[in-house]
Amino acid sequence: MKFAIIGASSMIAVQSIKQLEQEKDVQIIKADLGGENPIDLTNNQSVETFFKDHDFDWAILFSAYTDVNGAEKQRDDKQGICWKINVDGVRNISNACKKYNRKLFFFSTDFVFDGTGGPYKEEAKVGPDFEKVSWYGITKIEAEKIIQQNLKAEDFIILRISYPYSGVDTGKEDLVLRTLHYFQKEGKIYPMYDDQKITPTFIADIEPAIISLVKSGASGIYHLASATTTTQYEFAKKMLEHATGMSVEIEKGSLKEALTQPGSTPRPLNGGLLVDKLKTKGVSITNWDKGIQEIPTV
């Protein structure tokens, strides 16, 4: 299997590549905006050149604009960098996959849902209340549509994930490190939502999911996340107590209340993903409480 890893320096890609490099039957081409194999998603000619110059079976697209708050400041701006990367960039990649007969593995998010009825199955309707969906989520919805319209059903896999974490420091903060670093600096933690339903994704599960889905000839949309739900409050408390080895008190906050504040970024209140479909492919999925036990202690 020949994989072109597009966005090789991204937080998840860095960790997944380390695992992929242990696979005996996998060849990897690492591509990014800079580096040995440059590619600029937002530049159609750059994408065209990359696909023409490299031989691979699958384009695995890790590149994305993921700053949810930053994206919200660009809401309705189709000239903004979030739209250019998450929508125009995906269009360029999917067009190239179609032209050069390559398959596409794309990462999406539970933020495509409005959070009124989660956790969600793969077949659930995205949105549907777009006022409750962030601009980031809307750009990922558009990207999913483009892929499904441009490519044959058997030529793509969309893997939705949710609040990825590992505690592995790649220079970029995940769900764990953002909280842990703040606690280490301040000696306390800000209030955490205890009314938001989430299903965090253990990053180490992503690479085995890629391999299993590709090898099994899978196609379409799949979800990868904890099979059981938690809250930001519960996750943070158990994570900090594991990481520090001490009891940590955290004030409870309310996302429902926060969402009523002017200028707030929409987030799924009752979100999360159901993973029964992925389980049928023999993928081992780490529940959030077990994943916490794998986080490095400090």
Buried (B, 14 or more C-beta within 10 A) or exposed (E): BEBBBBBBBBBBBBBBBEBBEEBEEBEBBBBBBEEEBEBBBBBBEBBBBBBEEBEBEBBBBBBBBBEBEBBBEBBEEEEBBBBBBBBBBBBBBBBBBBEBEBBBBBBBBBBBBBBEEBBBEBEBEBBEEBEBBBBBBBBBBBBBEBBBEBBEEEBBBBBBBBBBBBBBBBEEBBBBBEBBEBBEEEEEBEEBBBBBBBBBBBBBBBBBBBBBBBEEEBBBBBBBBBBEBBBBBBBBBBBBBBBBEEEBEBEEBBBEEBBEEEEBBBBBBBBBBBBEBBEEEEBEBBBBBEBBEBBEEE
